[in-house]
């Protein structure tokens, strides 16, 4: 690659981004309640359960992307 010298990272190495925020914790709690209840209902009704972790992760990333989207500057 000839562009190694021109590479500009999106997030600089000295920038610290918050990872453990109130929005992330609140969204995790809400999704855990919703998917836990749905999984318990399905287990009691149909006699089998599904893993809810992958759909919860995908939905939470979509919600966080919408919530954290910044206005164009």
N, CA, C and O of each residue as an XYZ file, in Angstrom:
292
protein
N       0.837     -1.185      0.000
C       0.000      0.000      0.000
C       0.877      1.241      0.000
O       1.790      1.381      0.813
N       0.587      2.108     -0.899
C       1.340      3.354     -0.996
C       0.784      4.444     -0.096
O       1.437      5.470      0.094
N      -0.404      4.249      0.463
C      -1.061      5.283      1.253
C      -0.773      5.179      2.740
O      -1.488      5.789      3.535
N       0.241      4.434      3.148
C       0.533      4.297      4.579
C       0.897      5.636      5.215
O       0.537      5.895      6.363
N       1.594      6.470      4.490
C       2.005      7.759      5.044
C       0.835      8.736      5.127
O       0.880      9.672      5.925
N      -0.197      8.543      4.331
C      -1.327      9.465      4.288
C      -2.490      9.029      5.158
O      -3.518      9.706      5.190
N      -2.357      7.922      5.858
C      -3.465      7.396      6.650
C      -3.751      8.297      7.849
O      -2.844      8.634      8.610
N      -5.024      8.688      8.015
C      -5.472      9.488      9.151
C      -6.527      8.677      9.893
O      -7.604      8.450      9.343
N      -6.264      8.230     11.121
C      -7.267      7.451     11.846
C      -8.481      8.307     12.205
O      -8.370      9.519     12.391
N      -9.633      7.659     12.299
C     -10.863      8.362     12.640
C     -10.818      8.870     14.072
O     -11.244      9.991     14.354
N     -10.295      8.037     14.985
C     -10.133      8.415     16.388
C      -8.645      8.417     16.681
O      -7.969      7.407     16.487
N      -8.134      9.544     17.146
C      -6.707      9.620     17.420
C      -6.339      8.758     18.625
O      -7.195      8.425     19.444
N      -5.075      8.404     18.725
C      -4.603      7.506     19.783
C      -4.696      8.146     21.169
O      -4.844      7.428     22.158
N      -4.615      9.449     21.266
C      -4.653     10.103     22.578
C      -6.065     10.529     23.000
O      -6.238     11.098     24.078
N      -7.063     10.264     22.174
C      -8.442     10.622     22.510
C      -9.084      9.486     23.289
O      -8.961      8.322     22.905
N      -9.768      9.813     24.380
C     -10.448      8.813     25.196
C     -11.946      8.965     25.026
O     -12.508     10.032     25.276
N     -12.588      7.882     24.595
C     -14.031      7.878     24.381
C     -14.707      7.119     25.513
O     -14.206      6.076     25.933
N     -15.840      7.621     26.019
C     -16.537      6.907     27.094
C     -17.159      5.620     26.568
O     -17.772      5.610     25.501
N     -16.998      4.535     27.320
C     -17.573      3.257     26.923
C     -18.695      2.832     27.864
O     -19.600      2.104     27.456
N     -18.648      3.268     29.093
C     -19.612      2.877     30.115
C     -20.443      4.106     30.438
O     -20.112      4.865     31.349
N     -21.529      4.302     29.687
C     -22.339      5.502     29.847
C     -23.716      5.147     30.404
O     -24.117      3.983     30.422
N     -24.415      6.158     30.847
C     -25.762      5.966     31.389
C     -26.705      5.418     30.330
O     -27.502      4.526     30.620
N     -26.631      5.936     29.102
C     -27.489      5.462     28.017
C     -27.250      3.982     27.728
O     -28.201      3.230     27.516
N     -25.994      3.563     27.717
C     -25.663      2.163     27.435
C     -26.190      1.247     28.536
O     -26.732      0.180     28.248
N     -26.036      1.653     29.786
C     -26.519      0.835     30.904
C     -28.044      0.766     30.896
O     -28.613     -0.311     31.081
N     -28.705      1.886     30.686
C     -30.164      1.919     30.648
C     -30.710      1.063     29.508
O     -31.660      0.303     29.699
N     -30.114      1.183     28.333
C     -30.544      0.382     27.198
C     -30.310     -1.102     27.464
O     -31.145     -1.927     27.094
N     -29.203     -1.458     28.093
C     -28.929     -2.853     28.435
C     -29.946     -3.420     29.404
O     -30.381     -4.562     29.255
N     -30.324     -2.639     30.385
C     -31.328     -3.082     31.359
C     -32.685     -3.286     30.689
O     -33.351     -4.296     30.917
N     -33.089     -2.324     29.863
C     -34.379     -2.425     29.183
C     -34.418     -3.636     28.261
O     -35.389     -4.393     28.275
N     -33.367     -3.830     27.456
C     -33.343     -4.971     26.546
C     -33.270     -6.294     27.295
O     -33.849     -7.286     26.850
N     -32.570     -6.326     28.421
C     -32.502     -7.561     29.209
C     -33.880     -7.933     29.739
O     -34.243     -9.109     29.752
N     -34.646     -6.944     30.176
C     -36.000     -7.218     30.673
C     -36.906     -7.698     29.544
O     -37.622     -8.686     29.704
N     -36.881     -7.012     28.411
C     -37.757     -7.368     27.291
C     -37.418     -8.751     26.746
O     -38.306     -9.590     26.594
N     -36.137     -8.997     26.451
C     -35.765    -10.287     25.868
C     -35.833    -11.411     26.891
O     -36.110    -12.554     26.527
N     -35.589    -11.117     28.151
C     -35.745    -12.139     29.190
C     -37.190    -12.566     29.347
O     -37.483    -13.754     29.480
N     -38.095    -11.595     29.331
C     -39.514    -11.911     29.431
C     -39.996    -12.678     28.203
O     -40.767    -13.630     28.327
N     -39.546    -12.268     27.021
C     -39.948    -12.965     25.800
C     -39.419    -14.396     25.790
O     -40.121    -15.316     25.371
N     -38.203    -14.582     26.243
C     -37.602    -15.913     26.288
C     -38.321    -16.797     27.311
O     -38.553    -17.977     27.050
N     -38.670    -16.242     28.459
C     -39.396    -17.007     29.478
C     -40.786    -17.372     28.985
O     -41.237    -18.497     29.199
N     -41.471    -16.447     28.330
C     -42.804    -16.727     27.786
C     -42.741    -17.840     26.739
O     -43.547    -18.770     26.759
N     -41.783    -17.732     25.835
C     -41.647    -18.757     24.806
C     -41.310    -20.109     25.425
O     -41.802    -21.140     24.969
N     -40.477    -20.110     26.458
C     -40.132    -21.359     27.122
C     -41.326    -21.997     27.799
O     -41.479    -23.217     27.753
N     -42.171    -21.206     28.422
C     -43.351    -21.739     29.093
C     -44.453    -22.125     28.105
O     -45.165    -23.106     28.318
N     -44.590    -21.361     27.038
C     -45.667    -21.605     26.083
C     -45.337    -22.764     25.137
O     -46.154    -23.666     24.952
N     -44.153    -22.741     24.543
C     -43.810    -23.726     23.512
C     -42.902    -24.837     24.029
O     -42.728    -25.852     23.354
N     -42.331    -24.665     25.195
C     -41.457    -25.685     25.738
C     -40.039    -25.632     25.222
O     -39.255    -26.549     25.469
N     -39.692    -24.562     24.500
C     -38.319    -24.412     24.038
C     -37.954    -22.928     24.047
O     -38.823    -22.062     23.941
N     -36.684    -22.656     24.173
C     -36.228    -21.267     24.218
C     -35.200    -21.032     23.124
O     -34.652    -21.971     22.547
N     -34.957    -19.778     22.859
C     -33.953    -19.392     21.871
C     -32.961    -18.464     22.542
O     -33.256    -17.847     23.565
N     -31.800    -18.377     21.962
C     -30.804    -17.460     22.486
C     -31.194    -16.040     22.091
O     -31.361    -15.740     20.909
N     -31.335    -15.179     23.075
C     -31.766    -13.807     22.812
C     -30.593    -12.835     22.778
O     -30.799    -11.640     22.568
N     -29.378    -13.314     22.978
C     -28.240    -12.399     23.070
C     -27.883    -11.772     21.724
O     -27.542    -10.590     21.681
N     -27.948    -12.516     20.637
C     -27.579    -11.964     19.334
C     -28.614    -10.942     18.856
O     -28.221     -9.851     18.445
N     -29.911    -11.239     18.889
C     -30.871    -10.192     18.504
C     -30.800     -8.962     19.410
O     -30.961     -7.837     18.938
N     -30.563     -9.168     20.701
C     -30.460     -8.028     21.613
C     -29.257     -7.166     21.262
O     -29.347     -5.939     21.308
N     -28.142     -7.779     20.917
C     -26.950     -7.015     20.547
C     -27.179     -6.217     19.271
O     -26.784     -5.054     19.187
N     -27.809     -6.827     18.287
C     -28.066     -6.131     17.019
C     -29.036     -4.972     17.221
O     -28.808     -3.875     16.710
N     -30.106     -5.208     17.955
C     -31.093     -4.152     18.193
C     -30.495     -3.022     19.022
O     -30.761     -1.851     18.752
N     -29.688     -3.360     20.030
C     -29.094     -2.306     20.860
C     -28.121     -1.448     20.065
O     -28.056     -0.237     20.277
N     -27.365     -2.052     19.154
C     -26.448     -1.253     18.329
C     -27.225     -0.337     17.389
O     -26.806      0.795     17.144
N     -28.344     -0.810     16.862
C     -29.167      0.044     15.999
C     -29.763      1.205     16.789
O     -29.809      2.333     16.298
N     -30.218      0.934     18.009
C     -30.790      1.997     18.846
C     -29.712      2.992     19.248
O     -29.921      4.203     19.166
N     -28.565      2.490     19.680
C     -27.481      3.395     20.079
C     -26.988      4.228     18.904
O     -26.629      5.393     19.075
N     -26.970      3.644     17.726
C     -26.533      4.410     16.554
C     -27.475      5.584     16.301
O     -27.028      6.678     15.958
N     -28.767      5.360     16.468
C     -29.745      6.431     16.296
C     -29.652      7.475     17.407
O     -29.751      8.674     17.149
N     -29.459      7.008     18.655
C     -29.397      7.940     19.783
C     -28.134      8.788     19.793
O     -28.163      9.956     20.182
N     -27.035      8.198     19.367
C     -25.759      8.896     19.466
C     -25.356      9.600     18.172
O     -24.270     10.173     18.087
N     -26.216      9.557     17.182
C     -25.902     10.230     15.924
C     -25.832     11.736     16.173
O     -26.743     12.324     16.756
N     -24.774     12.328     15.738
C     -24.584     13.766     15.970
C     -25.094     14.565     14.791
O     -25.092     14.099     13.652
N     -25.522     15.755     15.080
C     -26.003     16.641     14.019
C     -24.839     17.044     13.141
O     -23.728     17.220     13.641
N     -25.060     17.194     11.845
C     -23.966     17.618     10.961
C     -23.464     19.000     11.337
O     -24.245     19.900     11.646
N     -22.158     19.150     11.305
C     -21.586     20.437     11.703
C     -21.330     21.352     10.559
O     -20.850     22.468     10.756
